Amino acid sequence: HRHVIFPGYDYGLHTDEVTLADLLHDRGYVTGCFGKWHLGHRPGLLPLDQGFDVYAGLPYSNDMAQYHRRAGNDYQFRLPWMKGNAVVEWEPDQHLLTRRTTDAVLEFVTQNRNNAFFAYVPYSMPHIPIYASPEFEGTSPRGRYGDVIEEIDRNVGRVLDRLDELGLRDDTIVLFSSDNGPWLPFKLDGGSAGPLRGGKGTNWEGGQHVPF
């Protein structure tokens, strides 16, 4: 398919595809997905259908929410927060998404401290629209985008701290990366590629160069 998956679409990652979660699940790992899925939100296409034992998060991008609704705009879709295959809340407070996602990760890690586990944690932030929780709003000299990045940094730290508390740090591989470069039309809220050319949606270095 040529397009990202919008709420009205009925396709997603085909279940014949073998995911990393499938492979690890078959090797005895407990697998969890926390945050933005966006690989299909119809029944049969959600994380529990793709090798994950546990899921908590948004089934598509956080910009596919009611904030699109304006006068003369017939946008009809709402943003769901899901646990497993069930919607537990519509239009969750996006200021709390990063913290809420991390809370679910910490619960998963703690519950599975005695098991081999795999946690996939695609935070919704800093995708547009960006939100930081109250304790991070206005704290960064880089503005709202900086607030969001600092909150992500702190929440990754919370996960590392929990691994330390449980004595799991030396037996756990942690990888951190991103999916694309900055979304340049949104200017300061979209991020920056520094001296690199291009951004999200381009093949230039600025669109493809990500932290790892």
Helices and strands as residue ranges (DSSP letters): H 20-26, E 30-36, G 47-49, E 54-58, G 66-68, E 80-83, E 86-90, G 94-96, H 97-111, E 117-120, H 144-165, G 169-171, G 184-190, H 205-208
